[in-house]
Amino acid sequence: MAGRPLTLQPARDVVSKLALYSVAAAACLAACPAYAGEGALSAEEAARLRAEITALKTQIRGLEQRLDAAAPASAEPAPIQQLAAEPKDETTIRWKGSPEFVSGERTFKVKGRIQADAGYVSQPPGLDDPAFGFASEFRRIRLGGEGSLGAGVGYKLELELSDNAVDLVDTFVTYESGRWLLTAGNHNAFQSLDELTGDTTGSFMERAAFTDAFNFERRLGVSAQYRGKPWLVQAGVFTDDVEALSDASDGPEGGDENDSFSLDGRVVFAPKLAGTQLHLGGSAHWRKLNRTADAGTRYRQRPYLHANNSRVVATPTLAVDREFNYGLEAALIRGRLHLASEVHWLRARRPAAADAAFVGAYGEVGWFLTPGDRRGYKDGQFARSTPARPLGDGGFGSVQVSLRYDYLSLDDGAVRGGEQRGYLGALIWQPVRDFRINLNYGYLDYSGAALAAAGGERDYGLHVGAARFELDF
């Protein structure tokens, strides 16, 4: 037994048996004196039994010492229980408009967008321009994701194929603490309600004319937002759009000469009263261009349809040093009705000439034909709406009609870019949450258009019809 490896459970069994034998032998010895007088045991036999019992006790003590040395005091199964209780780093997948991966505080949600357009713009009288007539395109194909890293840190990254080029769209990191949100990266500079509203949640295929004409766009910068209902305060410092900051945009020499920057801010008061969502806001923006390699700046706009690349209203190239623009916003959502209106002014400072001032505005009314549907609203902008009775769930989806008057003037003093007045209508069918079909018609009335028709005529009207299907997840 001494030459074999000692395992705990068999050794304990041996000790138990030896202890049992010792007890039995001790009981016999206790009985022996009573029977000694009857000749049951001789003195020699009793001495031998006592010697065997003593030997057994010695052996038991030796085995107990070896057991103590082989089995430490913590040999209970506690470590196994503790290991089983440790949390596992498991990843779960849930559907939240698209697949979202969740692991503890970390999340990642897949995002994407497809928009395909087809439309027709009538020709200016007597003008042979291939940009007019029928056109179609993939307006946007976007893919990316957003999520959180825990401790209030989040992120978003989106790439978009548009105009046969791949661009960064929303690409930033955020930190959220209570009512505060800090953002660093490529994002919108809080330029207007219509500009901030997503292109898949807007009432029309294209935004108000002044948003493109005044060069509203995402830019690289840092910003802070305070979201304390009913107030929203947004402010940031921005440079330029990502493409403008690349070496290629500075010409063959590529000297990174674009050090433009801007100060941008927006304030929104959005109380909800008796089921009515109100929105009153204003924004202001100061920008220093600092583009030493640029030929200049132009303000211009297409005839509503993006697939048409001819600008009917457009200023000449201007040597602009600074820009100051500001706007006012108002909106209302009550049941199936929504109203929205904005006006925006831009003043372009020209060191060698008088400043040029331009203005754009729109007014809009919309109504859901389907009961139970209403326009979404969140954080100072129109948001996604979900049909109350989607297709396939006992309903037809939602149907919305909207009318808009859109005005843009690029005329000021000696700068003549033309005026555009748009009368627009839209019909949107949204059968399910993430898919829409958008049908638009518009009549555009021009005065002093930059694109002259036959005989030099600059006052004329154009008809526009367009359709878009869009998937957004």
QUIWO-V812932 format. One record per residue. N is the residue number from 1. PHI is phi in whole degrees, -180 to 180 (NA if undefined). Layout:
BEGIN
{{N/PHI} {N/PHI}}
END
This chain:
BEGIN
{{1/NA} {2/-70} {3/-89} {4/-100} {5/-62} {6/-97} {7/-106} {8/-68} {9/-69} {10/-60} {11/-64} {12/-64} {13/-65} {14/-64} {15/-61} {16/-63} {17/-66} {18/-63} {19/-63} {20/-65} {21/-63} {22/-63} {23/-64} {24/-64} {25/-66} {26/-64} {27/-66} {28/-64} {29/-65} {30/-64} {31/-86} {32/-60} {33/-59} {34/-69} {35/-104} {36/-64} {37/-70} {38/-95} {39/79} {40/-69} {41/-135} {42/-87} {43/-63} {44/-68} {45/-67} {46/-64} {47/-65} {48/-67} {49/-63} {50/-62} {51/-65} {52/-66} {53/-63} {54/-61} {55/-65} {56/-63} {57/-60} {58/-62} {59/-65} {60/-62} {61/-60} {62/-64} {63/-64} {64/-62} {65/-65} {66/-66} {67/-63} {68/-62} {69/-72} {70/-83} {71/-116} {72/-67} {73/-64} {74/-94} {75/-78} {76/-71} {77/-76} {78/-58} {79/-59} {80/-67} {81/-64} {82/-66} {83/-65} {84/-68} {85/-85} {86/-66} {87/-67} {88/-97} {89/-85} {90/-97} {91/-110} {92/-112} {93/-120} {94/-131} {95/-97} {96/-135} {97/83} {98/-163} {99/-62} {100/-125} {101/-97} {102/-128} {103/-139} {104/65} {105/-86} {106/-90} {107/-137} {108/-148} {109/-118} {110/-76} {111/-130} {112/-161} {113/-158} {114/-132} {115/-133} {116/-120} {117/-117} {118/-144} {119/-166} {120/-138} {121/-122} {122/-67} {123/-76} {124/-59} {125/-52} {126/74} {127/-100} {128/-100} {129/-127} {130/-64} {131/-69} {132/-90} {133/96} {134/-84} {135/-153} {136/-147} {137/-168} {138/-81} {139/-65} {140/-149} {141/-130} {142/-126} {143/-145} {144/180} {145/-164} {146/-146} {147/-179} {148/-133} {149/-110} {150/92} {151/58} {152/85} {153/-91} {154/-132} {155/-159} {156/-152} {157/-142} {158/-137} {159/-114} {160/-132} {161/-96} {162/-151} {163/55} {164/59} {165/-142} {166/-101} {167/-127} {168/-78} {169/-107} {170/-73} {171/-141} {172/-158} {173/-118} {174/-126} {175/-133} {176/-117} {177/-143} {178/61} {179/-89} {180/-100} {181/-136} {182/-106} {183/-134} {184/-136} {185/143} {186/-90} {187/-155} {188/-72} {189/-94} {190/58} {191/-87} {192/-176} {193/-60} {194/-68} {195/-70} {196/-75} {197/-66} {198/-61} {199/-70} {200/-98} {201/-121} {202/-73} {203/-81} {204/-128} {205/-65} {206/-120} {207/-77} {208/-56} {209/-60} {210/-68} {211/-66} {212/-81} {213/-62} {214/-93} {215/62} {216/-70} {217/-167} {218/-73} {219/-139} {220/-79} {221/-177} {222/-125} {223/-148} {224/-134} {225/-131} {226/-111} {227/-116} {228/-119} {229/-55} {230/-92} {231/-99} {232/-134} {233/-122} {234/-130} {235/-154} {236/-164} {237/-119} {238/-129} {239/-99} {240/-139} {241/-68} {242/-60} {243/-65} {244/-66} {245/-87} {246/-80} {247/-59} {248/-61} {249/-74} {250/-96} {251/88} {252/-59} {253/-74} {254/56} {255/-101} {256/51} {257/-85} {258/-86} {259/-116} {260/-63} {261/-154} {262/-145} {263/-115} {264/-131} {265/-151} {266/-152} {267/-128} {268/-130} {269/-113} {270/-133} {271/-78} {272/-115} {273/-123} {274/51} {275/83} {276/-105} {277/-90} {278/-102} {279/-145} {280/-130} {281/-150} {282/-156} {283/-139} {284/-141} {285/-146} {286/-120} {287/-138} {288/-108} {289/-76} {290/54} {291/-103} {292/-77} {293/-98} {294/-76} {295/-78} {296/148} {297/-127} {298/-124} {299/-119} {300/-160} {301/-153} {302/-74} {303/-81} {304/75} {305/-81} {306/-66} {307/-67} {308/-91} {309/-97} {310/-84} {311/-98} {312/-78} {313/-112} {314/-167} {315/-84} {316/-65} {317/-67} {318/-118} {319/-85} {320/-102} {321/-98} {322/-140} {323/-128} {324/-132} {325/-137} {326/-152} {327/-150} {328/-121} {329/-131} {330/-150} {331/-154} {332/-151} {333/-129} {334/-140} {335/59} {336/-83} {337/-96} {338/-140} {339/-128} {340/-152} {341/-157} {342/-146} {343/-138} {344/-139} {345/-115} {346/-131} {347/-119} {348/-102} {349/-87} {350/-119} {351/-60} {352/-101} {353/-155} {354/-68} {355/-61} {356/-115} {357/-121} {358/-127} {359/-146} {360/-141} {361/-159} {362/-154} {363/-135} {364/-140} {365/-134} {366/-139} {367/-148} {368/-84} {369/-76} {370/-93} {371/-62} {372/88} {373/-99} {374/-152} {375/-75} {376/-79} {377/-151} {378/-162} {379/51} {380/77} {381/-156} {382/-67} {383/-124} {384/-62} {385/-115} {386/-116} {387/-57} {388/-66} {389/-131} {390/-69} {391/-62} {392/89} {393/-127} {394/84} {395/-136} {396/-112} {397/93} {398/-108} {399/-129} {400/-128} {401/-119} {402/-141} {403/-126} {404/-145} {405/-108} {406/-125} {407/-127} {408/-145} {409/-125} {410/-114} {411/-108} {412/-161} {413/60} {414/-78} {415/-87} {416/-121} {417/-111} {418/102} {419/-121} {420/-129} {421/-120} {422/-110} {423/-115} {424/-122} {425/-135} {426/-140} {427/-127} {428/-119} {429/-110} {430/-119} {431/-68} {432/-135} {433/-58} {434/-108} {435/-137} {436/-138} {437/-121} {438/-119} {439/-112} {440/-128} {441/-137} {442/-150} {443/-116} {444/-109} {445/-108} {446/-112} {447/-129} {448/61} {449/-60} {450/-70} {451/-97} {452/-81} {453/-87} {454/-60} {455/73} {456/79} {457/-66} {458/-120} {459/-115} {460/-161} {461/-125} {462/-130} {463/-102} {464/-132} {465/-128} {466/-151} {467/-140} {468/-143} {469/-110} {470/-141} {471/-115} {472/-138} {473/-140}}
END
